[in-house]
Amino acid sequence: MATLRVNSPANSYSIHIECKMLLRAGALISQIAKPQRAMLAVDRNVYQTHGQILINSMRDAGFDIHTFEIEAAETNKSLDTARSLYAAMLDSKLERGSIVLALGGGIVGDLAGFVAATFMRGVPLVHVPTTLLAMVDASIGGKTAVNFTKPDGGLVKNLVGAFWQPAHVLIDPATLLTLNDRQYRCGLAECVKHAMIADAGLLEFLSENRRAILAKDLGVVQTLIERSAAIKVAIVERDEHEQGERALLNLGHTFAHAIESFADLDIHHGEAVSIGLVAASHISVARGLMNNIQRDSVINLLIALDLPTRLPRAVPIAALLQAMRHDKKIASGRLRLILPVGLGSARIVDDVPNEIIEQAWQSVSPPHAN
Ligand SMILES: NC(=O)c1ccc[n+]([C@@H]2O[C@H](COP(=O)([O-])OP(=O)(O)OC[C@H]3O[C@@H](n4cnc5c(N)ncnc54)[C@H](O)[C@@H]3O)[C@@H](O)[C@H]2O)c1
């Protein structure tokens, strides 16, 4: 078992990473909270395969555990679902001090985290993430949120939320064996992002172990999770409320959000991030922050991990630029971008000329497009 400690002014907590740990999750949780009532908010797909194991281990440790199933869809990461979860918690007689467990990917983690942050002004939260993205990213750092549907029907992502640090994060890499390969690779894009921001050695590790990683060799995957999560931990410890450095975690994301706004591209978030990492690298080369060899090594790594490095079809550059400007990372009218600096470092830049951004979009468009 590996343990990472997160020191937060609000609440320090441990992240335990261990294969098959679900079997003894109840015993681990009983070390931080006395056995009592608890609510398990669980992803419906995960309930089938892993839910009962966690429930049994909680019962064996003396917890009175109740369950609330959630279908993992962005439209369900909503105030309506939060309301249903509050109601289930009231019915189950949860009280201040009762624990909320979130078993699933980032959707369940964000929603259950938001409910834990607000039920009776806050109850302890334990994240048990089951996607790679949630293991190395969403479960760490205390951001919780639900999406909001505007009166005109438009969905605003993560509009309503709170910072609420978990009491514990329990990561069982073996749960990834049931995650589909496409979702798993999306998590790999976030691991590459972390490595580009802070750990050139992790880029080498990813490259050297790409076959074992794609084959979900759990020993290698556990090391990847440990190293990638450690990067997020270090950043959120230094900047819990995203006043500065935490924004670096958005590397590739301004491009990704623009890509995702074209729903017909049928692209997952991690895939859009992968393309965004390439676009940001092109800009870094243009700005002299990276050399061609470094950029190409990033592109080759993403390709080796079976991630896209170009848009699946041509999209007018003007439309992409427009979508980018709608993204929230615009500081006083100037587009703020996170750019890689060499390998293993990144910085925030807000003075990239439009032509360079256009060229970056061109570079990630299909060959011969536009
Ligand atoms: N709080 C944060 O800091 C933070 C950071 C990044 C992303 N997020 C949020 O995370 C969400 C995306 O999360 P995600 O990528 O983990 O996806 P997700 O929660 O949508 O899960 C993806 C799919 O995988 C399934 N699944 C999950 N674990 C599984 C398993 N072990 N086996 C089989 N199927 C499994 C789910 O049912 C779902 O169909 C977004 O809403 C995003 O806003 C939050």
The ligand as an SDF file (V2000), in Angstrom:
LIG
                    3D

 44 48  0  0  0  0  0  0  0  0999 V2000
  -13.5220   17.8740   -8.7640 N   0  0  0  0  0  0  0  0  0  0  0  0
  -12.5110   17.9630   -9.5930 C   0  0  0  0  0  0  0  0  0  0  0  0
  -11.4320   18.4670   -9.2500 O   0  0  0  0  0  0  0  0  0  0  0  0
  -12.6550   17.4300  -10.9740 C   0  0  0  0  0  0  0  0  0  0  0  0
  -11.5200   17.2920  -11.8050 C   0  0  0  0  0  0  0  0  0  0  0  0
  -11.6880   16.7490  -13.0720 C   0  0  0  0  0  0  0  0  0  0  0  0
  -12.9490   16.3470  -13.5050 C   0  0  0  0  0  0  0  0  0  0  0  0
  -14.0290   16.4980  -12.6840 N   0  0  0  0  0  0  0  0  0  0  0  0
  -15.3690   16.0720  -13.1150 C   0  0  0  0  0  0  0  0  0  0  0  0
  -15.3320   14.6770  -13.3120 O   0  0  0  0  0  0  0  0  0  0  0  0
  -16.3690   14.3110  -14.2170 C   0  0  0  0  0  0  0  0  0  0  0  0
  -15.8480   13.2470  -15.1730 C   0  0  0  0  0  0  0  0  0  0  0  0
  -15.4620   12.1450  -14.4020 O   0  0  0  0  0  0  0  0  0  0  0  0
  -14.9010   10.7880  -15.0150 P   0  0  0  0  0  0  0  0  0  0  0  0
  -14.0620   11.0540  -16.1750 O   0  0  0  0  0  0  0  0  0  0  0  0
  -14.3370   10.0280  -13.8750 O   0  0  0  0  0  0  0  0  0  0  0  0
  -16.1620   10.0930  -15.6340 O   0  0  0  0  0  0  0  0  0  0  0  0
  -17.5870    9.5750  -15.1250 P   0  0  0  0  0  0  0  0  0  0  0  0
  -17.8040    9.7490  -13.6820 O   0  0  0  0  0  0  0  0  0  0  0  0
  -18.5490   10.1660  -16.0850 O   0  0  0  0  0  0  0  0  0  0  0  0
  -17.4580    8.0310  -15.4610 O   0  0  0  0  0  0  0  0  0  0  0  0
  -17.2460    7.6210  -16.8000 C   0  0  0  0  0  0  0  0  0  0  0  0
  -17.9740    6.3440  -17.1220 C   0  0  0  0  0  0  0  0  0  0  0  0
  -17.2900    5.2520  -16.5360 O   0  0  0  0  0  0  0  0  0  0  0  0
  -18.1880    4.4650  -15.7590 C   0  0  0  0  0  0  0  0  0  0  0  0
  -17.3710    3.9010  -14.7020 N   0  0  0  0  0  0  0  0  0  0  0  0
  -16.7490    4.5600  -13.6980 C   0  0  0  0  0  0  0  0  0  0  0  0
  -15.9200    3.7380  -13.0360 N   0  0  0  0  0  0  0  0  0  0  0  0
  -16.0550    2.5190  -13.6120 C   0  0  0  0  0  0  0  0  0  0  0  0
  -15.4630    1.2470  -13.3750 C   0  0  0  0  0  0  0  0  0  0  0  0
  -14.4910    1.0730  -12.4630 N   0  0  0  0  0  0  0  0  0  0  0  0
  -15.8540    0.2190  -14.1330 N   0  0  0  0  0  0  0  0  0  0  0  0
  -16.7900    0.3850  -15.1120 C   0  0  0  0  0  0  0  0  0  0  0  0
  -17.3590    1.5590  -15.4110 N   0  0  0  0  0  0  0  0  0  0  0  0
  -16.9860    2.6100  -14.6540 C   0  0  0  0  0  0  0  0  0  0  0  0
  -19.2860    5.4040  -15.3650 C   0  0  0  0  0  0  0  0  0  0  0  0
  -20.4760    4.7240  -15.0680 O   0  0  0  0  0  0  0  0  0  0  0  0
  -19.3920    6.2770  -16.6060 C   0  0  0  0  0  0  0  0  0  0  0  0
  -20.1870    5.6110  -17.5700 O   0  0  0  0  0  0  0  0  0  0  0  0
  -16.8240   15.5800  -14.8880 C   0  0  0  0  0  0  0  0  0  0  0  0
  -18.1190   15.9270  -14.4340 O   0  0  0  0  0  0  0  0  0  0  0  0
  -15.8130   16.6280  -14.4540 C   0  0  0  0  0  0  0  0  0  0  0  0
  -16.3760   17.9090  -14.3230 O   0  0  0  0  0  0  0  0  0  0  0  0
  -13.8920   17.0130  -11.4450 C   0  0  0  0  0  0  0  0  0  0  0  0
  1  2  1  0
  2  3  2  0
  2  4  1  0
  4  5  1  0
  4 44  2  0
  5  6  2  0
  6  7  1  0
  7  8  2  0
  8  9  1  0
  8 44  1  0
  9 10  1  0
  9 42  1  0
 10 11  1  0
 11 12  1  0
 11 40  1  0
 12 13  1  0
 13 14  1  0
 14 15  2  0
 14 16  1  0
 14 17  1  0
 17 18  1  0
 18 19  2  0
 18 20  1  0
 18 21  1  0
 21 22  1  0
 22 23  1  0
 23 24  1  0
 23 38  1  0
 24 25  1  0
 25 26  1  0
 25 36  1  0
 26 27  1  0
 26 35  1  0
 27 28  2  0
 28 29  1  0
 29 30  1  0
 29 35  2  0
 30 31  1  0
 30 32  2  0
 32 33  1  0
 33 34  2  0
 34 35  1  0
 36 37  1  0
 36 38  1  0
 38 39  1  0
 40 41  1  0
 40 42  1  0
 42 43  1  0
M  CHG  2   8   1  16  -1
M  END
$$$$
